[in-house]
Amino acid sequence: MLSKVGGIWASKPSSGPHKLRECVPLNILLRNKLKLALNAKEAKFIVKSKDGNVAIDGKIRKDTTYPCGFMDVITLVKPKISYRMLYDYKGRFGLAKISNNESEFKLCRIKRRAMGPKNVPYVVTHDGRTLRFPDPMIAANDTIKLNLKSNEVRGHFQFKVGAKVMITGGNNIGRVGSILKVEKHDGSYDIVYVRDENNLEFSTRLNNVFVIGNEKSEITLLKKHNYKGIIEERNERDARRPKREYEIDDDAEDEE
């Protein structure tokens, strides 16, 4: 999202729920993606306002470099507009505009399930949350639907064949499809085979697969979420580009 000629410096995200290379600082999001500020100083005024202008996952944040990562819900408080952070089909962060009802929940991937002190079961999610006494049916690699207001689990989606998934890492990052099969490899990475909406099949590591629904997506997606070849992208650009008067129409020549 940064300009190629704008220098090599950028804000570093603060320590938070997401890894350093898997998040974007809040001020860069406001300035470069939402275009609400012309520079970092204006973005700082917006974030550090006394009333609080920006909420992430339902909580007002006043740290200009707060890390915003995958599946986070960013809400502009006064205009009451919400966005969800997702990947596009080229692995870049994008903001999907969502309704007020959809902004009340968030999908969280279960990284592990364990037993704590005094035999209290708990699960750890991809954004650093620890939830005690989860449903016994919830297992690692499943996805839960978390209510951001009450912090309660409102449902969960199992990691199984046929589930709708989004890829969050590797060469296929950002692609959306359905699970075909899972290959177990002892002592190595488990491999998941996925078929996307263009009926193309690909494989990736198990850790890169994020379940977003049973048969259809439970969240609003971006417009582009599946792979396109360089020839398809060229044809799309040519279709959008207006023809000039001196250009020869190949189709007309063929008809003659």
LOSETI-142765 format. One line per field, with one value per residue (C-alpha): residue in one letter; x, y, z; residue number from 1. Coordinates in Angstrom, 3 decimals. Example, Ala and Ser with C-alpha at 12.3 -4.5 7.8 and 13.67 -1.06 7.14 Angstrom:
BEGIN
residuo	[A,S] $
u	[12.300,13.670] $
v	[-4.500,-1.060] $
w	[7.800,7.140] $
num	[1,2] $
REM end
This chain:
BEGIN
residuo	[M,L,S,K,V,G,G,I,W,A,S,K,P,S,S,G,P,H,K,L,R,E,C,V,P,L,N,I,L,L,R,N,K,L,K,L,A,L,N,A,K,E,A,K,F,I,V,K,S,K,D,G,N,V,A,I,D,G,K,I,R,K,D,T,T,Y,P,C,G,F,M,D,V,I,T,L,V,K,P,K,I,S,Y,R,M,L,Y,D,Y,K,G,R,F,G,L,A,K,I,S,N,N,E,S,E,F,K,L,C,R,I,K,R,R,A,M,G,P,K,N,V,P,Y,V,V,T,H,D,G,R,T,L,R,F,P,D,P,M,I,A,A,N,D,T,I,K,L,N,L,K,S,N,E,V,R,G,H,F,Q,F,K,V,G,A,K,V,M,I,T,G,G,N,N,I,G,R,V,G,S,I,L,K,V,E,K,H,D,G,S,Y,D,I,V,Y,V,R,D,E,N,N,L,E,F,S,T,R,L,N,N,V,F,V,I,G,N,E,K,S,E,I,T,L,L,K,K,H,N,Y,K,G,I,I,E,E,R,N,E,R,D,A,R,R,P,K,R,E,Y,E,I,D,D,D,A,E,D,E,E] $
u	[0.000,3.016,4.228,7.210,8.801,7.688,10.826,11.753,10.365,7.052,5.444,6.204,3.151,2.979,3.120,-0.338,-2.513,-0.961,2.524,4.651,4.519,0.814,-0.633,-0.835,-0.464,-3.692,-2.343,-1.224,-4.643,-6.399,-4.020,-3.250,-6.281,-9.276,-7.855,-9.115,-5.813,-3.186,-0.265,0.659,0.012,-3.633,-4.046,-2.669,-5.301,-8.050,-6.882,-6.016,-9.261,-10.680,-13.998,-12.387,-12.981,-11.757,-12.765,-11.131,-13.151,-15.571,-12.955,-11.794,-8.087,-5.923,-2.573,-1.608,0.416,-2.051,-1.739,-4.753,-4.716,-6.761,-10.476,-10.274,-13.372,-12.442,-15.295,-15.400,-17.454,-19.129,-20.218,-20.942,-19.147,-17.446,-14.874,-13.360,-9.680,-9.259,-6.743,-7.368,-6.292,-2.783,-2.200,-2.666,-4.764,-8.151,-11.129,-14.552,-17.375,-19.849,-23.244,-23.797,-25.182,-22.138,-19.768,-20.988,-19.174,-15.774,-14.488,-11.543,-9.490,-8.667,-4.900,-4.908,-7.021,-5.538,-6.238,-5.264,-4.825,-7.550,-8.578,-10.084,-10.252,-9.447,-8.777,-6.386,-7.446,-5.411,-5.706,-4.347,-7.604,-7.920,-11.460,-12.230,-14.759,-15.337,-17.865,-16.484,-17.114,-14.674,-11.268,-8.036,-8.313,-12.064,-13.448,-15.692,-18.162,-17.349,-19.733,-17.557,-19.930,-20.465,-17.272,-19.373,-19.138,-22.295,-21.429,-18.581,-17.636,-15.799,-12.692,-14.007,-14.362,-16.748,-16.198,-15.712,-12.179,-9.866,-6.104,-4.093,-0.519,1.713,1.544,-2.276,-2.922,-6.323,-7.983,-11.378,-12.693,-13.977,-11.927,-11.592,-9.393,-6.737,-3.491,-1.802,2.012,3.592,6.655,5.909,3.215,-0.335,-1.551,-5.068,-6.499,-8.948,-11.158,-11.978,-14.980,-13.231,-13.090,-9.308,-7.651,-4.616,-2.964,-1.496,-0.363,-2.952,-1.810,-2.715,-6.401,-9.022,-12.610,-15.147,-18.357,-19.884,-21.114,-21.088,-19.159,-20.525,-18.831,-18.880,-15.918,-13.984,-14.819,-11.633,-10.682,-9.526,-6.530,-6.379,-3.664,-1.684,-3.588,-6.974,-5.786,-4.536,-7.889,-9.709,-7.472,-7.993,-11.773,-11.747,-9.429,-11.339,-10.345,-8.706,-9.801,-6.590,-6.595,-7.529,-10.398,-9.215,-12.760,-13.958,-11.076,-11.946,-15.555,-14.433] $
v	[0.000,2.303,4.527,3.277,6.740,7.765,6.595,3.419,4.341,3.185,2.845,-0.402,-2.135,-2.311,-5.645,-7.184,-10.106,-10.547,-11.350,-8.470,-9.549,-10.391,-7.010,-3.333,-0.331,1.574,4.929,3.452,1.836,5.192,7.103,4.725,2.449,4.458,7.847,9.576,11.401,12.975,12.270,10.519,13.643,13.812,10.075,10.613,13.317,10.923,8.015,9.987,11.972,12.340,10.654,7.850,7.606,4.105,0.792,-2.556,-5.655,-3.450,-1.698,1.904,2.013,5.133,3.589,4.933,1.795,-0.771,-3.937,-4.712,-8.249,-10.910,-11.010,-7.881,-5.660,-1.948,0.418,4.185,5.205,8.461,7.528,3.955,2.279,-1.090,-3.047,-6.511,-7.129,-9.888,-10.995,-10.529,-13.116,-11.626,-11.846,-8.135,-6.838,-5.485,-4.031,-5.569,-3.217,-4.989,-4.253,-3.290,-6.761,-8.474,-6.185,-7.690,-11.001,-12.254,-15.602,-17.000,-20.055,-22.459,-22.952,-25.445,-26.954,-27.788,-28.390,-25.666,-25.592,-27.346,-29.256,-26.196,-26.755,-23.813,-22.970,-20.455,-18.547,-17.111,-13.565,-14.438,-14.961,-17.622,-18.927,-21.130,-23.955,-24.265,-26.620,-30.205,-30.451,-27.605,-28.921,-27.543,-26.101,-25.444,-21.907,-20.259,-17.418,-15.006,-12.281,-9.173,-7.523,-10.414,-12.343,-15.520,-18.251,-18.197,-21.185,-23.035,-24.519,-27.834,-28.448,-31.187,-32.164,-29.783,-26.833,-23.366,-22.106,-19.176,-19.587,-17.326,-18.211,-19.673,-19.172,-19.480,-16.831,-15.148,-17.890,-19.240,-22.742,-26.013,-28.787,-31.902,-34.079,-33.963,-35.926,-36.837,-36.923,-38.104,-36.064,-33.481,-31.000,-32.213,-31.230,-30.002,-30.155,-27.384,-26.625,-22.947,-21.348,-21.515,-25.334,-25.208,-27.505,-26.669,-27.855,-26.092,-26.775,-27.387,-24.329,-22.051,-23.100,-20.960,-22.282,-19.504,-21.555,-24.996,-24.844,-21.089,-18.184,-16.722,-13.353,-10.766,-11.334,-9.027,-8.984,-10.806,-13.921,-16.423,-16.926,-15.484,-16.172,-13.391,-13.947,-13.550,-10.373,-8.990,-9.700,-7.915,-4.847,-4.810,-5.006,-1.995,0.068,2.159,1.538,4.367,5.346,4.222,0.747,-2.147,-4.332,-7.953,-9.330,-7.124,-8.305,-11.941,-11.356,-9.751] $
w	[0.000,0.204,-2.629,-4.636,-4.608,-1.114,0.662,2.508,5.926,7.351,10.778,12.578,14.117,17.886,19.673,19.615,18.577,15.096,13.857,12.595,8.942,9.056,10.038,9.069,11.434,12.009,10.770,7.424,7.057,7.563,5.297,2.416,2.275,3.509,2.349,5.508,6.068,3.832,6.153,9.395,11.457,10.345,10.961,14.476,15.150,14.037,16.189,19.340,19.434,22.953,22.096,20.081,16.355,15.485,17.075,16.309,17.215,19.154,21.327,20.907,20.028,20.390,19.458,16.018,15.213,16.588,14.430,12.220,10.841,9.103,10.057,12.269,12.213,11.836,12.723,12.131,15.157,14.075,10.525,11.781,8.883,9.373,7.368,7.660,6.898,4.292,1.670,-2.043,-4.625,-4.835,-1.096,-0.378,2.502,1.501,3.350,2.734,3.701,5.991,7.537,11.175,11.941,10.479,12.364,15.652,15.109,14.041,12.779,14.765,13.805,16.648,16.832,19.698,22.442,25.851,29.521,31.988,35.779,37.816,34.668,32.980,29.198,26.915,23.269,21.694,18.565,15.692,17.109,20.554,22.457,25.160,25.681,28.703,28.821,25.049,23.476,23.548,19.784,19.010,17.921,16.507,12.943,13.405,13.239,15.828,15.395,18.222,19.379,19.891,22.391,24.799,23.919,23.624,20.999,18.867,16.685,15.069,11.690,11.527,9.479,7.173,3.535,1.739,4.102,2.615,3.267,2.591,2.213,4.536,3.546,0.855,-2.912,-2.959,-0.293,-0.655,-2.717,-1.658,-2.279,-0.811,0.789,-1.395,0.833,3.539,3.361,6.648,6.639,9.881,10.762,8.069,6.993,6.382,2.892,2.065,-1.480,-2.386,-5.418,-6.068,-7.795,-11.187,-10.788,-10.416,-7.887,-5.769,-2.561,0.451,4.005,6.690,8.696,5.767,5.634,7.400,7.454,6.713,6.526,6.020,2.407,1.797,3.263,6.513,5.846,3.076,0.751,-1.530,-5.227,-6.256,-4.329,-6.918,-9.139,-12.640,-15.191,-16.856,-20.134,-18.376,-16.660,-19.983,-21.650,-18.809,-19.189,-22.944,-22.492,-20.164,-22.376,-24.948,-28.558,-30.481,-33.968,-35.661,-34.042,-36.319,-35.197,-35.647,-35.420,-38.272,-40.485,-39.852,-40.914,-44.182] $
num	[1,2,3,4,5,6,7,8,9,10,11,12,13,14,15,16,17,18,19,20,21,22,23,24,25,26,27,28,29,30,31,32,33,34,35,36,37,38,39,40,41,42,43,44,45,46,47,48,49,50,51,52,53,54,55,56,57,58,59,60,61,62,63,64,65,66,67,68,69,70,71,72,73,74,75,76,77,78,79,80,81,82,83,84,85,86,87,88,89,90,91,92,93,94,95,96,97,98,99,100,101,102,103,104,105,106,107,108,109,110,111,112,113,114,115,116,117,118,119,120,121,122,123,124,125,126,127,128,129,130,131,132,133,134,135,136,137,138,139,140,141,142,143,144,145,146,147,148,149,150,151,152,153,154,155,156,157,158,159,160,161,162,163,164,165,166,167,168,169,170,171,172,173,174,175,176,177,178,179,180,181,182,183,184,185,186,187,188,189,190,191,192,193,194,195,196,197,198,199,200,201,202,203,204,205,206,207,208,209,210,211,212,213,214,215,216,217,218,219,220,221,222,223,224,225,226,227,228,229,230,231,232,233,234,235,236,237,238,239,240,241,242,243,244,245,246,247,248,249,250,251,252,253,254,255,256] $
REM end
